[in-house]
Amino acid sequence: METKNCLECGEKVVGRIDKKFCSDYCRNTFNNKVNKESKNLIRNTNNRLRKNYKILTELNVSGKTKATRRKLFDRGFDFRLFTSIYTTKTGNVYFYVYDQGYLELENEMYLLVKQD
């Protein structure tokens, strides 16, 4: 019978034939190392989306209001990150961060809306 060693620490693995790790701790440590970079990307993107959502929510308390690009930008809004795009029949393009949306108007103004 072939003995297997833990992929994380190298200790002898006892148990099922397809077992790869000696403990849950080693399994979790190994998988966290493998997925670290992709998890960091996802975590950072979600944090920035959360920040965008918070900014839109704070500025749009009534459900529909206007704000300048400068006001959004000064609060740290990242215009590159949004969760969906909605194009109306008239061709207006709304960008949404979950249920909070914005439409670019003239003179660097934005219409902020909340989806019902």
C-alpha positions as CSV (number, residue, x, y, z in Angstrom):
1,M,0.0,0.0,0.0
2,E,1.3,3.4,-1.0
3,T,1.6,6.1,1.7
4,K,0.6,9.6,0.8
5,N,2.0,12.8,2.2
6,C,0.0,16.0,2.9
7,L,0.2,18.5,0.1
8,E,0.7,21.3,2.6
9,C,3.0,20.1,5.4
10,G,4.3,16.8,4.1
11,E,3.1,14.7,7.1
12,K,1.7,11.2,6.5
13,V,-2.0,11.2,5.4
14,V,-4.1,8.6,7.1
15,G,-7.7,7.7,6.0
16,R,-9.5,7.5,2.7
17,I,-7.5,6.6,-0.4
18,D,-8.3,9.9,-2.1
19,K,-7.4,12.1,0.9
20,K,-4.8,14.8,0.1
21,F,-4.3,16.6,3.4
22,C,-3.7,15.5,7.0
23,S,-6.1,18.0,8.5
24,D,-8.7,20.7,7.8
25,Y,-6.1,23.3,8.8
26,C,-3.7,22.1,6.1
27,R,-6.4,21.8,3.5
28,N,-7.6,25.4,4.2
29,T,-4.1,26.8,4.3
30,F,-3.2,25.1,0.9
31,N,-6.4,26.3,-0.8
32,N,-6.0,29.9,0.6
33,K,-2.5,30.0,-0.9
34,V,-3.8,28.7,-4.3
35,N,-6.7,31.1,-4.5
36,K,-5.1,34.2,-2.8
37,E,-4.6,36.4,-5.9
38,S,-8.1,35.7,-7.4
39,K,-9.7,36.3,-4.0
40,N,-7.8,39.5,-3.5
41,L,-9.1,40.8,-6.9
42,I,-12.7,39.9,-6.0
43,R,-12.4,41.3,-2.5
44,N,-10.9,44.6,-3.8
45,T,-13.5,44.9,-6.6
46,N,-16.4,44.3,-4.2
47,N,-15.0,46.8,-1.7
48,R,-14.9,49.5,-4.5
49,L,-18.4,48.6,-5.6
50,R,-19.6,48.9,-2.0
51,K,-18.0,52.3,-1.8
52,N,-19.7,53.4,-5.1
53,Y,-23.0,52.2,-3.7
54,K,-22.5,54.0,-0.5
55,I,-21.7,57.3,-2.3
56,L,-24.8,57.0,-4.6
57,T,-27.0,56.2,-1.6
58,E,-25.8,59.1,0.5
59,L,-26.3,61.6,-2.4
60,N,-29.6,60.2,-3.5
61,V,-31.8,60.2,-0.4
62,S,-35.0,61.1,-2.3
63,G,-34.8,58.4,-5.0
64,K,-34.1,60.9,-7.8
65,T,-31.6,63.8,-7.7
66,K,-28.8,65.4,-9.6
67,A,-25.1,65.6,-8.7
68,T,-22.0,67.0,-10.4
69,R,-19.2,64.8,-11.7
70,R,-16.8,66.6,-9.3
71,K,-19.0,65.9,-6.3
72,L,-19.0,62.2,-7.1
73,F,-15.3,62.1,-7.9
74,D,-14.3,64.0,-4.8
75,R,-16.1,61.4,-2.7
76,G,-14.0,58.7,-4.3
77,F,-16.6,57.4,-6.9
78,D,-15.0,55.1,-9.5
79,F,-16.9,55.5,-12.8
80,R,-15.3,52.3,-14.2
81,L,-17.1,50.0,-11.7
82,F,-20.8,49.3,-12.0
83,T,-22.9,46.1,-11.9
84,S,-25.2,46.6,-14.9
85,I,-26.2,48.9,-17.8
86,Y,-29.7,49.8,-18.8
87,T,-30.5,51.5,-22.1
88,T,-33.9,53.1,-22.5
89,K,-35.9,53.1,-25.7
90,T,-34.8,56.7,-26.3
91,G,-31.2,55.7,-26.1
92,N,-30.3,57.0,-22.6
93,V,-27.7,54.8,-20.9
94,Y,-28.1,54.3,-17.1
95,F,-25.2,52.7,-15.2
96,Y,-26.3,50.8,-12.0
97,V,-24.5,49.8,-8.9
98,Y,-27.0,47.3,-7.7
99,D,-30.2,49.3,-7.3
100,Q,-28.6,52.8,-7.5
101,G,-28.2,54.2,-10.9
102,Y,-26.8,57.2,-12.7
103,L,-27.3,58.8,-16.1
104,E,-24.8,61.3,-17.5
105,L,-26.4,64.6,-18.5
106,E,-25.0,67.7,-20.0
107,N,-22.3,69.9,-18.4
108,E,-20.8,67.1,-16.3
109,M,-24.1,66.6,-14.4
110,Y,-25.5,63.2,-13.4
111,L,-29.1,62.2,-12.7
112,L,-29.0,59.7,-9.8
113,V,-31.9,57.3,-9.5
114,K,-33.0,54.4,-7.4
115,Q,-34.5,51.4,-9.0
116,D,-37.8,50.2,-7.4
